[in-house]
Amino acid sequence: MGHPHFIEERIAMKRIIEIAAFVLLAGVCITALLLMNGGEEQGFSFSEGPEISLRNVTQTRIQYGIKPNNTFDPPEKKVIKPKEVHIYHSRFVLEVSWERIGTKTTRNLTPGRPYTFRYDENNLIKIYEGSHGDPDAEDLAPYVPTPMEVVAKMLEVAGVDKDDIVYDIGCGDGRIVVMAAEKYGARGVGIDIDPARIDEAEENARKAKVEHLVRFYLGDAMTMNFSEATVVALYLLPESNAILRPMFDEQLEPGVMVVTHNYRIPGWEEKEIDTFYMKDEWDKDHSIFLYKK
């Protein structure tokens, strides 16, 4: 007959083993259920939560991976074609990864916000925040306001006066056409696809008391007519300038001035008549390119 203390130790050890086996089996079952449900508890269904849109405005098919950033699971592999929009719904921040000059690059996407694959200033693919998410309309640029001192210089080098009609494509809050009207008495037209920007532009025109000189249109710039413009202002990316160039060739009259902020118009090299460089109040560099149709 065994010693009582030895028997008690064997019973305790047996219970510990039984509990450990139960915990391990429960973990295996939970994992299996998550896999059977497509990982819905981790958000992998991408069907619940605020919308995240990811658009490709480059000319390249882009392979990327996407997953909730709070998991160690491998990402789902995706391919997005030029002009496509991928829509996800998630309660979690999503991590997107793609190859950039042979190196894996990642970007976190916040639920409820739009994002876009674009070319950066080095012609490399990068994700920018901002997109209207409409697959039937060109997405020409994220909203980044031009500093007011740069706006003033653009209007100055373009020689704007009271006889001009200034068009701003992707007008944002309307600051270019509002300043042209307020400072020079010029008429102006702003075009933007974002309703919030148009509301801001109209409010800024009212505050400046120039609403009788300016008009703002909500819509896709690719469906607009610019033929009455005498000056065109742009702060768009190079690929967007290239998309608009055929419309300028067709619609703009000879002698119309086109002024761009930071990015040239590809294919209009012979029309470029001057370049200006300046710094803003934060000592950031800016370039202004002046063209004559």
N, C-alpha and C positions, 0 to 999 in steps of 0.2 A: 504494500500500500504506500503511495507516494506521500511525501511531506506536504502538509496543507498549504504552506506558502508557495511551494513549487507548482501545485495544482492551480492556485489562484493566478499566478503569473501566466500559466499556459492559457487559462480562460481569457485573461485580459488581452494577451497577444492575439488570440483568435478573433476577439471582438474588433480590435484595431484593424486586422487584415480584412475582416468583413466590411467594415465601414469604408476603408480605402477602396475596396473593390466596387462598392456601391457608388462612391463619388466618381470613380473613373468611368463606370458604365453610364452614369447620368450625363457626364460630360460628352461621351461619345454619342449618346442619343440626341442631346441638344445640338451638337455639331451637325449630325445627320439631318435633323429637322431643318436647320438653317440652310443647308445645301439643297434640300428638297424644295424649299420655298424660294430658291433663287437668291438667298442672302437678304431677304427683305428686311430683317431686323437690322442689317447694316446699311440699308438704303440702296442696295445694289439693283433694286427694281427700277430706280430712277423714275418712279411714277407717283411719288407722294411728296408734297412740300412745295415751296415756291419755285417758280420757273427760273431756269438758267439757260440762256441762249448762247450758242457759240457759232459764229459765222466765219466763213472763209472768203476774204476779199482779195486773196492773192491769185496768181495764175497757176498755182501748183496744187496737186493732190497732196494732202498732208495726212500722214499716219500719226495717230496719237493714242495714248492710253488714258483712261479716266477711272477714278475710284474715289470713294469717300476718303478724306485725308486722315481719318482716325482709325484706319485699319492697316494691317500688315499684308493683306491679301494682294495678289497681283492685279494690276488694272485690266479693265476690259479694253481690247484693241479695237480701234475705230479708224475709218478712213473718211475724210471730208473733202469733197470735190470743190473746185472753185465755184463760188456763188451759193453754195449750200449752207443751210442753217440747221444745226443739230440742237434739239430741245431736250432738256433734262429737268426733272422735278426732284428736288432733294431737300431733306431737312438738315443735311450736313453740308459743310464746306467740301467741295470736290477738288481733288488734285488732278491736274492735267499734265501729262509728260509727253515730250516730243524731242526729236533729234535736232540739234542746232550746231552746225559745223562739227559733226561727229561727237558731240557731247550731249548727254541727256539734260534737258532743261525742264523745269517744273513751274507751274503757276497755280495758285489756289483760286477757285471761283466761288464767290459768295452767293448763296441762294437769293433769288429775287433780282439779280443783276444780269445785264447782257455783256457779252465779250466777243472779241473779234480777232482772228488770225490776220495779221497785217505784216507788211514789210517795214522794218525800221530804217533809220537813216543810213545803215550799212548794207541795206538790201537783204537782211536776214529776217527770218520769220519770227515774229514775236506776238504774244497775246496782249491786246489792249482792252481795257475796260471801255464799254460804250458801243452800242449798236442798236438800231431800231428793230432788228430781228425780223423784218419783212422780206421774205425771199423774192418778192416780185418787184423790189425797188433796190437800186444801187445804194450801198452804204459807203459814202465817200470819205468819211473821216470820223474819228471820235470827237466829242466836243471838248476843245481846249481853247479858251478865250485868248485872243491876241492882246498883249499888254497895250494899254492906251497910248503910250508913247510910240509904240510901233505902228499903231493905227494912224496916228498923226503923221508919221513919216511916210507911210504908204500913200496917204492922200496928197501929201506935199509933192512927192517925186512923180506922182501921176499927173500933177498939174491941175487938180480938180478946181473948178470954179462954178459960178451960179448957173451956167448954161449946161452943165453936165448932168447925165443920168447915171448914177453909180449903182451897179449890180453887185451884190455880195452873195455868192453861192455857198451855202452852208453858213448862214448869217449868225447863227447862235443867238445871242441876246441883242443883236442889231446894232452893235456899237460902231461899226464902220459906216453904215448909211446914216445913222443918227448923227455922228460927228460931221459927216460930209454936209448934211443939211444944216446943222447948227453953226458950223464954222464958216462954210462957204456959200450957204444958200442953195446947194445942189439938191436936185431930186434924187431919190434913192429907192431901190427895190431889194428886199431881202428874201431869200428862199431857204427854208429849212424843213426837214422831214419830221422834226420833233415838235409836237404841240406845245410842250413846256417852253421850248426856246422861243417859239413865235409869241406866246403870251408875254414872256419877258421883254421881247423886242418891242412889242406894241406898248407896253407899260413904259419902257425907257423913252420911246418917242413922245408919249404924252407928258412925261416929266420934263423933257427938253423942249416941249411946245413946238415940235416939228412934225406932228402927225399929218399935217396938210401937205407935207413935202415927201413923205415916205409911204411905201406900201410893203406889206409882208405877206408872203404866200406860204401856206403849209402844203408840202408835196415833194415829189421826187424831182430833183433838178433835171434828170434825164428826159423829162416830159415837158420841160419849160422852153420858152422862146426868149432869147437874149438879144434879139435884133435891134431893140431900141437903145441898148446900152452904149454909152460913150466911154465909160470906164468900167472895168470888171475887176473885183478884188477877190482873192482866193487865199484861204489857209487850209489847204487839203494836202493829202499825201501824193507822192509822185504818180502812183498808179491811178489815182483819181483824176489828177490833172491830165494824164494821158487819155483817160476815158472821155473827158470833156473836150479835148482838143479838136476832134472832128466836128463837134457842134460849133466851136468857135470858128473853125475854118469856113463852115457853111453859113453861119448866121451873122457874125460880126462884120461890120463895115470896115473898109480900109481906114487906117488911122486910129482905130479904137485902142486905148491904152489898157493893158492887162497887167496888174501888179499882184505878185504872189509873196506870201510870207514863208520863208524857210525852205520851200521846195520849188524846183524849176518845173517847167512844162516840157516833158520829153517830146522831141520832134519839132520844137519851136526854137532851136538854137539860133537860126538865122534872124529870128524876130526879136531876140533879146538885145536890148539897147543899153542897159545899164544894170549895175549891181551895187547894193549899198549894205554896209555892215554897221551894226550898232549894238549897244548893251541896254538892258532894261534897268529898272531901279534895284534889282537884285543882282546886278552885274552878270546877267546871263546873256550870251551872244545870240543875235538874231540876224538873219539875212533877208534882204528884200530884192526881188528880181523884177525888172521892169521890161515889158514887151510892148511892141507896137505892131498891130495887125497890118 
